[in-house]
């Protein structure tokens, strides 16, 4: 499966041309290029290298006026039941994909392929050759959420042995092993790209960075395999302009170094005497983890690189500017090393958050994570740039428990008493806007009989509304400095559960609650010897940072839904509705 077919090859193309292209894109190959009239073949050392060649070259790289087409080389006798589908939309759910594939026949196996691309890739095996051919004809080039699917055969090693009469395994259960990313396992296909590097440069150096007729910026783009956007029209008259660099971590670092070198040369040529620090922009969500507990992460980067690093204050943030400025002072070489370490921490925080958010999107059907404004717009997979994408599950996801609409939930969130004014806002404007945004009822409980240092916020609404409302409340407390820049916001939430279901949350010997805590990183406590309230309910306490808290809430609601289903009377055979139970 590591041999490649390269199509649409010009008659002028030579082996040296292909060597140059593969070397330029850092794609290893394990043999010579076999060039024929109009096409060529090459072997790659492994599947990862073959996938990289397909992803970065096919339909994107031009050679002697022709855009190359790259796919797996599959002998005709092995073009049987196995297909590879690429360019799957980043937010498509497995249920939607399964439904789409099932239109063309019985799918025996569907598994995710790990790639470094923004979009997802799966390998699919159909029950028969005809079904695979039909899927190939119908799906290849078809549009899904503005993405053109790319479908190709992959070698079906069993095809030679089975022969044309082999029917394969059929039936509902013949689906192969569960793939990572199946809904039952909670994960999703890897669809998130690398986070871009964003930096600020003095406006007077923008012309030098672009160069005459764009030659300089084109050269940097080509050498570093980066996409570079200089946002010249933003903030007219401002002393600095933002630049967004999208590439691999190494590509971003190389482009950043090249830009710093150009600015340094321009400063010498124009006798610009002020120091030119490196200024990196990072979303406020990631800065706490960049700084580290008691500032340890930042201090270590300063010590390792010899740079002086400062971060703009929280007070500079606005609703429209959620980014902090990280200023790095030192030599170009030292700044380049600091940039690598800073962005490494930022990417780790980003990956952690996106993994948690993707897990949330499986647990909350219909949740459009990109519309929540947790990340700045403009970067791949983030913020408003993706707001036009339909929410996950919009084409086939179903609400929980088989209901027409998700059930409303009540959560009691405890915040610092001093933060109540900030949450309510002037004349109640902030809490009204928050309720409207989230689609939830949000009320501050009276202070009587409570811990004077805490106040209870009562949030009532379905799962997505809970996610939005709690997310903004956690964020507001951080913005208003109720938690220090080096602290993560951790709050306590209470959920009431029927007293008869409390044992299910705890599990035999505490097994369920322990597993819950290990999975979510939240502290989950069902206080013993509680007296049920007038509705025969007891409290489950959840403490932790936002994503831990959310995941624990969803898992507990899953347990309650399971209990509710088991409490319902089983329907009788036939179409008759179940008889109501006698009191």
C-alpha positions in Angstrom: 0.0 0.0 0.0 3.1 2.2 -0.1 3.5 2.4 -3.9 2.2 5.6 -5.5 0.7 6.4 -8.9 1.4 9.9 -10.1 -0.9 11.0 -12.9 -1.2 14.0 -15.2 2.6 14.0 -15.8 4.0 16.3 -18.5 6.0 14.8 -21.3 8.9 17.1 -20.2 9.0 15.7 -16.6 12.2 14.0 -15.6 13.3 11.9 -12.6 15.3 14.9 -11.4 12.1 17.0 -11.3 10.4 14.4 -9.1 13.4 14.1 -6.9 13.4 17.9 -6.4 9.7 17.9 -5.5 9.9 15.1 -3.0 13.0 16.6 -1.4 11.4 20.1 -1.2 8.3 18.6 0.6 10.5 16.3 2.7 8.7 13.2 1.5 11.0 10.1 1.7 10.9 7.5 -1.1 12.6 4.1 -1.2 13.2 3.6 -4.9 13.7 5.4 -8.3 10.9 7.1 -10.1 9.5 5.0 -13.0 8.3 7.5 -15.6 5.9 6.5 -18.3 4.0 8.6 -20.9 1.7 10.8 -18.9 2.2 9.0 -15.5 4.8 7.7 -13.1 5.3 5.3 -10.2 7.4 5.5 -7.0 7.7 3.4 -3.8 7.5 5.0 -0.3 9.2 3.4 2.7 5.9 3.3 4.7 2.2 4.2 4.7 2.8 7.5 6.5 5.2 8.8 3.8 2.7 7.6 1.1 -0.2 9.5 2.8 1.9 12.6 3.1 2.7 12.6 -0.6 -1.0 12.2 -1.5 -2.0 15.0 1.0 0.6 17.6 0.1 1.1 16.9 -3.7 -2.2 15.7 -5.2 -4.1 18.5 -6.9 -1.7 21.1 -5.3 1.7 20.9 -7.0 2.3 21.9 -10.6 5.1 20.5 -12.8 5.7 21.9 -16.3 2.2 23.4 -16.4 0.3 20.3 -15.2 -1.1 19.8 -11.7 0.0 16.4 -10.4 -2.5 13.8 -9.3 -1.1 11.4 -6.7 -2.9 8.3 -5.3 -2.1 4.7 -4.2 -1.0 2.5 -7.0 -3.3 -0.5 -7.0 -3.1 -3.4 -9.5 -6.4 -4.2 -11.2 -6.7 -7.6 -9.6 -6.6 -5.9 -6.2 -9.1 -3.2 -7.0 -11.8 -5.0 -5.2 -13.6 -3.9 -2.0 -11.3 -1.5 -0.2 -11.4 2.3 -0.7 -9.7 5.3 0.9 -11.8 8.4 1.4 -9.9 11.7 2.0 -10.8 15.3 2.5 -13.6 14.4 4.9 -15.0 17.6 6.5 -13.4 18.4 9.9 -16.6 18.4 11.8 -18.4 15.4 10.3 -19.6 12.9 12.9 -19.2 9.2 12.5 -23.0 8.7 12.4 -23.2 10.9 9.4 -20.3 9.2 7.6 -21.7 5.8 8.3 -25.1 6.8 6.9 -23.5 8.2 3.8 -21.4 5.1 3.2 -24.3 2.7 3.8 -26.2 4.2 0.8 -23.9 2.2 -1.6 -23.8 -1.2 0.2 -22.9 -3.1 3.3 -19.8 -1.6 5.0 -17.8 -4.4 6.7 -15.1 -2.2 8.2 -14.4 1.5 8.4 -11.3 2.8 10.3 -9.6 6.1 10.7 -6.2 6.8 9.2 -4.0 9.1 11.3 -2.7 12.0 9.2 -1.4 15.5 9.7 -4.0 17.0 7.6 -6.9 19.3 8.6 -9.4 16.9 7.2 -10.0 13.3 8.1 -9.1 10.1 6.2 -10.8 6.7 6.5 -10.2 3.3 4.9 -13.5 1.5 4.0 -14.1 -2.1 3.1 -17.4 -3.0 1.3 -19.0 -6.4 1.2 -18.7 -6.7 -2.6 -16.7 -5.3 -5.5 -19.7 -3.8 -7.1 -20.6 -1.9 -4.0 -17.1 -0.5 -3.7 -17.2 0.5 -7.4 -20.6 2.3 -6.9 -19.3 4.2 -3.9 -16.2 5.2 -5.8 -18.2 6.5 -8.7 -20.8 8.4 -6.5 -18.5 9.8 -3.8 -15.3 10.8 -5.7 -15.5 14.6 -6.2 -18.8 14.9 -4.4 -19.2 17.9 -2.1 -19.7 17.6 1.6 -19.9 20.9 3.5 -17.7 22.7 0.9 -15.2 19.9 0.9 -14.7 17.8 -2.3 -14.3 14.2 -1.2 -11.3 12.3 -2.8 -11.9 8.5 -3.2 -9.3 6.0 -4.4 -8.9 2.2 -4.3 -6.4 0.7 -1.9 -4.9 -2.8 -2.3 -7.3 -5.5 -1.2 -4.9 -8.3 -0.3 -7.7 -10.8 0.1 -9.1 -10.2 -3.4 -6.6 -12.5 -5.1 -7.2 -15.4 -2.8 -11.0 -15.0 -2.6 -11.7 -14.6 -6.3 -14.8 -13.0 -7.8 -17.2 -15.3 -6.0 -16.2 -14.4 -2.5 -19.1 -12.6 -0.9 -17.2 -11.4 2.2 -18.8 -11.2 5.6 -22.3 -9.8 5.6 -24.7 -8.7 8.3 -25.1 -6.1 10.9 -22.4 -7.2 13.2 -19.7 -7.8 10.6 -18.1 -4.4 11.0 -14.6 -5.3 12.2 -12.9 -3.9 15.3 -14.2 -0.6 16.6 -12.1 2.2 15.2 -10.7 5.0 17.3 -13.1 7.8 16.8 -16.2 5.6 16.9 -19.0 7.3 18.9 -18.9 4.5 21.5 -15.3 5.3 22.4 -15.8 9.0 22.6 -12.9 10.0 20.4 -13.1 11.6 17.0 -11.0 11.6 13.8 -7.9 13.7 14.1 -9.0 16.8 12.1 -7.3 19.7 13.9 -4.4 21.3 12.1 -1.4 22.9 13.8 -2.2 26.1 15.5 -0.8 29.1 13.5 1.9 31.4 14.8 0.6 35.0 15.1 3.1 37.8 15.6 3.1 41.6 15.6 5.6 43.7 13.5 6.1 47.4 13.4 4.1 48.9 10.5 7.2 50.6 9.0 8.8 47.2 8.3 5.7 45.7 6.5 6.9 46.9 3.1 10.3 45.3 3.5 8.8 42.0 4.6 6.5 42.0 1.5 9.3 43.1 -0.8 9.1 44.5 -4.4 5.9 43.1 -6.0 5.6 40.6 -3.1 8.9 38.8 -4.0 10.3 38.7 -0.5 7.2 37.2 1.2 6.8 34.8 -1.7 10.4 33.6 -1.2 9.8 33.1 2.6 6.6 31.2 1.9 8.3 28.9 -0.6 11.4 28.2 1.5 9.4 27.5 4.7 6.4 25.8 3.1 4.2 28.3 5.0 1.1 30.3 4.3 1.7 33.8 5.5 -1.0 36.5 5.8 0.1 40.1 6.6 -3.1 41.8 7.9 -2.2 45.3 6.5 -5.8 46.6 6.5 -6.4 45.8 10.2 -6.2 48.7 12.7 -5.6 51.5 10.2 -2.9 53.9 11.5 -1.8 51.4 14.2 2.0 51.2 15.0 2.0 47.5 14.6 0.4 44.9 12.2 -0.4 41.3 12.9 1.0 38.5 10.8 -0.5 34.9 10.7 1.8 32.0 9.7 0.3 28.6 9.0 2.6 25.7 8.7 4.2 22.9 10.6 5.9 24.0 13.9 9.3 24.0 12.1 7.9 25.9 9.2 6.4 28.6 11.5 9.7 29.0 13.3 11.7 29.3 10.1 9.3 31.9 8.7 9.4 33.8 12.0 13.3 33.8 12.0 13.3 35.0 8.3 10.9 37.9 9.2 13.1 38.9 12.2 16.2 38.9 10.0 14.5 41.2 7.4 13.4 43.6 10.1 16.9 43.7 11.6 18.4 44.4 8.2 15.8 47.1 7.5 16.5 48.7 10.9 20.2 49.0 10.1 19.5 50.3 6.6 17.1 53.0 7.8 19.1 53.8 11.0 16.2 52.7 13.2 17.7 52.8 16.6 14.9 51.3 18.8 15.1 47.7 19.9 12.9 45.3 17.8 11.6 42.6 20.1 9.7 39.5 18.9 6.0 39.9 19.7 3.9 36.7 19.7 0.1 36.8 20.0 -1.6 34.0 21.9 -5.2 33.5 23.0 -5.8 34.2 26.6 -7.1 30.7 27.1 -3.5 29.3 26.7 -1.5 31.9 28.5 -2.0 30.5 32.1 -0.5 27.2 31.0 2.3 28.9 29.2 3.2 30.8 32.4 2.9 27.7 34.5 2.4 27.3 38.2 4.2 30.2 40.0 5.6 31.3 36.6 7.9 28.2 36.4 7.4 27.5 32.6 8.1 31.1 31.6 11.2 31.3 33.9 12.6 28.1 32.4 12.2 29.4 28.9 14.0 32.6 29.9 16.8 30.7 31.5 17.2 28.3 28.6 17.2 30.9 25.9 18.7 34.0 27.7 15.7 36.1 26.6 13.6 38.5 28.7 9.8 37.6 28.3 6.9 39.8 29.3 3.1 39.3 28.8 0.6 42.0 28.3 -1.9 42.5 31.2 -5.4 41.0 31.3 -6.8 44.5 31.3 -5.9 44.9 27.7 -8.3 42.2 26.6 -11.7 43.0 25.1 -14.5 40.9 23.7 -13.1 41.6 20.2 -9.4 41.1 21.1 -9.0 37.9 23.2 -5.2 37.7 22.5 -2.3 38.6 24.8 1.0 39.9 23.5 4.1 37.9 24.5 7.1 40.2 24.1 10.5 38.5 23.7 13.8 40.5 23.9 17.2 39.1 22.9 19.3 38.2 19.9 17.6 36.8 16.8 18.9 33.3 17.6 17.7 33.5 21.2 14.3 34.9 20.2 13.9 32.1 17.7 14.6 29.5 20.4 12.2 31.2 22.7 9.5 31.3 20.0 9.8 27.5 19.6 9.5 26.9 23.4 6.6 29.4 23.8 4.6 28.0 20.9 5.3 24.4 22.0 3.5 25.3 25.3 0.7 27.1 23.4 0.2 24.1 21.1 0.1 21.7 24.0 -2.6 23.8 25.6 -4.5 24.0 22.3 -4.3 20.3 21.6 -5.5 19.5 25.2 -8.5 21.9 24.8 -9.5 20.7 21.4 -9.3 17.1 22.5 -11.6 17.9 25.4 -13.9 20.0 23.2 -14.2 17.2 20.6 -15.1 14.8 23.4 -17.8 17.3 24.4 -19.2 17.4 20.9 -19.8 13.7 21.0 -21.4 13.9 24.4 -23.7 16.9 23.5 -25.4 16.2 20.1 -25.7 19.3 17.9 -23.1 21.3 19.9 -21.3 23.7 17.5 -18.0 24.2 19.4 -16.7 26.7 16.8 -19.6 29.1 17.5 -18.7 29.4 21.2 -15.9 31.9 20.6 -13.4 30.1 22.7 -10.6 30.6 20.2 -9.7 33.7 18.0 -11.0 33.8 14.5 -8.7 33.5 11.5 -6.8 30.4 12.5 -7.7 27.0 11.0 -10.4 25.2 12.9 -11.0 28.2 15.2 -13.5 30.9 16.0 -15.6 32.8 13.5 -13.8 31.6 10.4 -15.7 28.3 10.9 -19.0 29.7 12.0 -20.6 28.8 8.7 -19.9 25.1 9.2 -23.1 23.3 10.2 -22.9 22.0 13.8 -21.8 18.4 14.4 -24.7 16.1 13.9 -26.7 18.6 11.9 -27.1 16.0 9.1 -27.9 13.0 11.2 -27.1 13.3 14.8 -30.0 12.6 17.1 -30.9 14.1 20.5 -30.2 12.0 23.6 -32.6 9.4 24.9 -34.6 9.4 21.7 -36.5 12.6 22.6 -37.4 15.3 20.1 -35.4 17.9 22.1 -32.6 17.5 24.6 -33.9 17.5 28.2 -33.4 20.6 30.4 -30.9 20.3 33.2 -30.3 22.3 36.4 -26.8 22.9 37.6 -25.8 25.0 40.7 -22.4 26.6 40.1 -20.6 28.2 43.0 -18.6 31.5 42.3 -16.7 33.9 44.6 -19.2 36.2 46.4 -17.2 39.2 45.3 -17.7 38.3 41.6 -21.5 38.6 41.7 -21.5 42.3 40.6 -19.3 41.5 37.6 -21.5 38.5 36.6 -24.7 40.6 36.9 -23.2 43.7 35.2 -24.5 47.3 35.2 -28.3 47.2 35.6 -28.2 43.4 35.0 -27.0 43.8 31.4 -24.3 41.2 31.5 -26.3 38.3 33.0 -29.2 39.2 30.5 -26.8 39.0 27.5 -25.3 35.8 28.9 -28.7 34.2 29.3 -29.7 35.2 25.7 -26.3 34.0 24.3 -26.5 30.6 26.0 -30.2 30.0 25.7 -30.4 29.2 29.5 -32.0 30.7 32.6 -29.3 32.1 34.8 -30.1 33.4 38.3 -28.0 34.3 41.3 -29.4 32.7 44.5 -29.9 34.8 47.6 -26.9 34.9 50.1 -28.9 33.7 53.1 -27.6 30.6 54.9 -24.6 30.3 52.5 -20.9 30.4 52.9 -20.3 34.2 52.9 -17.4 33.7 50.5 -19.5 32.0 47.9 -22.7 32.5 45.9 -24.7 30.0 44.0 -25.6 30.6 40.3 -28.6 28.5 39.2 -28.4 27.5 35.5 -31.3 25.9 33.8 -31.2 24.7 30.2 -30.3 21.8 27.9 -26.7 20.5 27.6 -25.5 22.9 24.9 -26.9 25.9 26.9 -25.2 24.6 30.0 -21.9 24.3 28.1 -22.1 27.9 26.8 -23.3 29.5 30.0 -20.7 27.8 32.2 -17.9 28.4 29.7 -18.6 32.2 29.8 -18.9 32.2 33.6 -15.5 30.5 34.0 -14.0 32.9 31.4 -15.5 36.0 33.1 -14.0 35.1 36.4 -10.6 34.9 34.8 -11.0 38.2 32.9 -12.0 40.0 36.1 -8.9 38.7 37.9 -10.8 36.7 40.5 -8.2 34.0 39.7 -4.6 35.0 39.3 -2.8 34.9 35.9 -0.9 31.8 37.1 -4.1 30.0 38.4 -6.6 27.9 36.5 -10.2 28.7 37.2 -11.6 25.8 39.3 -15.2 25.9 40.5 -17.7 23.6 42.3 -20.9 22.5 40.6 -23.8 20.6 42.2 -26.2 18.3 40.3 -29.3 16.8 42.0 -30.0 13.2 41.2 -32.8 10.9 42.4 -31.8 9.2 45.6 -32.3 5.8 44.1 -29.8 6.6 41.3 -27.1 7.9 43.6 -25.8 4.3 44.0 -25.4 4.0 40.3 -23.2 7.1 40.2 -21.1 5.7 43.0 -20.9 2.2 41.7 -20.0 -1.0 43.5 -17.3 -0.3 46.0 -17.0 3.2 44.6 -15.8 1.9 41.2 -17.9 4.1 39.0 -17.1 7.4 40.8 -13.4 6.5 40.8 -13.5 5.8 37.1 -15.3 9.0 36.6 -12.7 11.0 38.4 -9.8 9.3 36.5 -11.5 10.0 33.2 -12.5 13.6 33.7 -9.8 14.9 36.1 -12.6 16.4 38.2 -13.3 15.6 41.9 -16.7 13.9 42.1 -18.3 13.4 45.5 -21.6 11.9 46.5 -21.8 12.9 50.2 -22.8 10.0 52.4 -25.8 10.1 54.8 -27.6 12.8 52.8 -31.2 13.3 53.6 -33.1 13.5 50.3 -35.0 16.7 49.7 -38.8 17.0 49.1 -38.3 15.7 45.6 -36.4 12.6 46.9 -33.2 14.0 45.3 -29.6 14.1 46.7 -26.6 16.3 45.6 -23.6 15.2 43.6 -20.6 17.6 44.0 -18.2 18.2 41.1 -15.0 20.3 41.4 -12.5 21.1 38.7 -11.5 23.3 35.8 -14.0 23.9 33.0 -13.5 20.9 30.7 -13.2 18.5 33.6 -16.4 19.9 35.2 -18.2 19.6 31.9 -17.1 16.1 31.1 -18.1 14.9 34.6 -21.6 16.5 34.2 -22.1 14.8 30.9 -21.0 11.4 32.2 -23.3 11.7 35.2 -26.2 12.7 32.9 -25.5 9.6 30.8 -25.8 7.4 33.9 -29.1 9.2 34.9 -30.5 8.7 31.3 -29.6 5.0 31.5 -31.5 4.7 34.9 -34.5 6.6 33.4 -34.6 4.2 30.4 -34.5 1.2 32.7 -37.4 2.7 34.8 -39.6 2.9 31.7 -42.1 0.1 31.1 -41.0 -2.2 28.3 -43.2 -2.0 25.1 -45.3 -5.0 24.3 -44.9 -6.8 21.0 -46.7 -5.3 18.0 -47.6 -1.7 17.3 -49.7 -1.1 20.4 -48.4 1.4 22.9 -47.5 0.1 26.4 -50.3 0.1 28.9 -49.9 2.6 31.7 -48.9 1.1 35.0 -51.6 0.9 37.7 -50.9 2.9 40.8 
